[in-house]
Amino acid sequence: PVLSTNKGKTMPMLQTAACGLILMMGCTVVYMYRTIRNMHEEQQAMRQRLDLLSSGGSLRAGSSLHTDPSNSVVQPRHSAPRSSPEKHPRAAREADASPEEVEHALYATIGGKDGHPAERRKLSWMATTGTTEHVGCYEITDSGTVGFDVSSATACGTAPTFACPDCFITSTMSQDITLTITSCSSAQWTRSVSRSGVWTYTFINPHATRTLTIADSGGGATYNLPPETYVTAFCAASLGTSDRLTYPSYQLPSLIVDSGVEVLAGNFDASASPGTFLTSVGAVTIGGDTSISSGKTFSTGASGAVNLNGNTAIADSMTFTVGSAGAGGAIAMYGDVTVGSPGSANTFTLTGEFAQSGVYTFSTGTSSVNLNGDVTIAAGKDVHMTSGTGTFTTGTGAITLNGNVAIPGTSTLTTGTGAVTLGGNVAIDDAMTFTVGSTTPGTGNTGTSTFYGPVVVGGSGTSQTVSLTVYGDVTFADGSDGAQTFATATGALTLNGPTTVSANNDLLMTSTSTGTFQSGAGPVKLYGPTQIEAANEFTTGTGAVTINGDMTIVDDINLQVGATPASAGTVTVLVGTTIGASGNGESESLTVYGTTTINDDADGTAKSLTVSATGTHTFTGNVLLDANVNFAQPGTGDFTTGSGTVLLAGDTTAMKTFTIDAYGSPIACNNPASLNPATTFCGATR
C-alpha cells in the first residue's frame, strides 16, 4: 500500500502497527497476571510455613505443609485449639502417613492451571530455638556435660510433655560442652509416637570460640564440633548398631583445603596410597621421629643446604659417601671425628697428603707410630713426650742441645759415673729438694758435702723465709780465728729435746726485753735463788701452790686472794693464824667485808671466840644469840643498854640490888585482869 498524503485518506500500515502494539501489551498484562498469581501462591505457602513455626516444631517429615493433590493451590493448615481433646484430622493423617505421603508433604505444588505444568518446590528448613515446648531446635544449657535420653517423652521438658526435637544448638557458652544423646534408636516422634526407619539429627555450634563435643550411648565416635560449624548425624531404629549416631563419611574422593589442616589426635596414614606427598615451599616441621621404609631413599635439593640438628647415625654395614672419585666436594667437620671404638678398631686410610692447619695438636693411639721418612720440626715448634713411662733413646752419636733443658714433673736426671761439671750457677726450682747420697743407712752410701762459702737458707724478702731440717747431730765448731757464735732470728726457737747449758755458762734474756719465758707442763726446778725484779708480778695457774718454807711479805706489800669479790676463791688456813705481834707497836687490825662464821670441827669439842684485847669492842649491827644459849658476864663489870626499850622475855632474877634510876614516866605493866593488883609490884603508885 501507498501512504497517502491527502487529508482524510486511510493509512493501513500505521493501523497495523498500532494493532500489533495493543496485542503485545495484552500478552504482557496476561503474563504479569500469571506471575503475580504464582508469587501470591508462593506467599500463601510461606504463610503456612510461618504458621507451622509459630505453633512450634520444624518443617520435617510428619509436621510439614500438607497439599491436597486435587488442588494445585497450597491449602492452609487448619489447627484445632490446643485445649481440644479431639485429635486433629491432620495429626491423624501424620500418624498413619505412608512414606509416599510423608515425602509428598515435604513439597509444595505451585501452578498447574490453565494448561501450565505444576512445579514441585522443596520447602526450606526453618526452626524456632529455645527450651520450651514445640521449639524446633533445642538450646543446650551452659554446662560442661549435658545429656538427653531422647527415648523419653519428657526428655526436654515436662510441662507439658516435651520430647526432644531432632536439632540441638548451643547458646551461651562459658566453657566447652559435651552433649550426650542417649537411646536415639528409640527416640520419641511427635506426639509420643515411636519412630521406625532412619532419621537425621542436626547439631549447630554458632559460638565464636567454644567447642561442642557430641557423644552417643551406642559406643559411636565422639565428634568435636568446632566454633561456628554444624553437622548432621543419622540414627536408625533397627539397622546397624543400636543407639549410635552416624556422621558424614570421612572418606572423600579428593579434598582441597583453603587454609590449613590440623590433626588433634590419631595418626596421619597414607601408606596404602601409591601417590606422592608434596609440600608447599614453606618450612616443614616434623614433630616426631621420622623413618624411611627399607629400600627407599631420601634425596634433598640440588643446591639447598641440609642441616642435621641432632646426632646422625649410619646403620651397620652401610657406607657414607661424599661425591664420586675425583669429583667429591669438600667435607667440613667442625666437631671431633671418631673412627672405630675402643672395642672395635677401624682403619683410617688416606690416599693423598695430610695437612693440618691452625694451632692444634695431633694425637695417635698408644701403639707404635712409624714415621718412614725424615721428620722436620718447623722453626719455633717443640717435640714433647707427655707424662708416662715412655722412653727416649738416641743413637750413639753426639747430642747437641742448643736450648735450655727442662725436666718437668717428677722426672729425674741420672748421669753416668763420670764427673759432672756445672759451669754456671745452679738453682733448684721451687718446692724441689737437693739430696746428696741415698737414704740407705750405712757407711759409704753418702758422700761429704763441703761448702767453702757462706750458706744462705731462704731470703730476707717477704715470704722468702724457709726452714732448715737436720736429721742427726749438729755441731758448730770453733775456727782457728776465735770463738764462733750462734744467732737465731726473732721468731720462736723450739728445742724438741732436753737442752743443756754447759757448766759456768749462762742462759740470759736481755733485761730490757719484753719477751716471755714459758716452760713445759713438767716440773720446773730452780736450784738457785729466784728473784722477780722491780714491780713485776708472779702469777700461778689454777692448780694448788705449795710453799715448803717460810714466806715473808715485805713491808707495805698487800696479800690479796682473788681479783674481784665475785671471782675470789676460798682461803683455807689449816694452822693457827696470827695477825700482828705482841711486841711494842706490832699490833695490826683485821677488817672483814662480809659475814664471819666460826664453826666447830669434827673432833667433838666446842670452839670458842676469845677477844683478849682490853679495848672497847664495837658491834655496829644487831647482836643475836642463837636459841638455847646463854649470855653470861662474870666479874664486876657493868652492863649498860641504850635508851631504847629493853625486853626481858623470860623470868628475871636480880641477884643484887635492883635500882630504878630517875625516870620521866611511871613503870607500866600490861598485866592481865586475873592478877591481883594489891599483891603485885605494878600495883604500887607514886
Secondary structure, DSSP 8 states (H G I E B T S, - for coil): -----STT---HHHHHHHHHHHHHHHHHHHHHHHHHHHHHHHHHHHHHHHHHHHTS-BS-TTSS----TT-SS--------TT--S--HHHHHHHT--HHHHHHHTEEEEE--TT--EEEEE----B-EESSTT-SEEEE-SSSEEEEETTSTTTT-BTTB----SEEEE---SS-EEEEEE-GGG-EEGGGEE--SEEEEEEEE--SS--EEEEESSS---EEE-TTEEEEEEEESSSSSTT--B---S--S----SS-----SS----TT--S-----SS-----S-----TT------SSS-----S-----TT-----S-TTT-------S----SBTTB-------S-----SS------SS-----S-----TT------SSS------SS-----S-----TT------SS-----S-----TT-----S-S--STTSS------S----S-SSTT-------SS------BTTB-------SS-----S-----TT------TT--------SS-----S-----TT------SS-----S-----TT-----SSSTTT-------S----S-SSTT--------S-------TTS----------S----SS-----TT------TT------SS-----S----SS-------SS-------TTS-GGGSGGG---
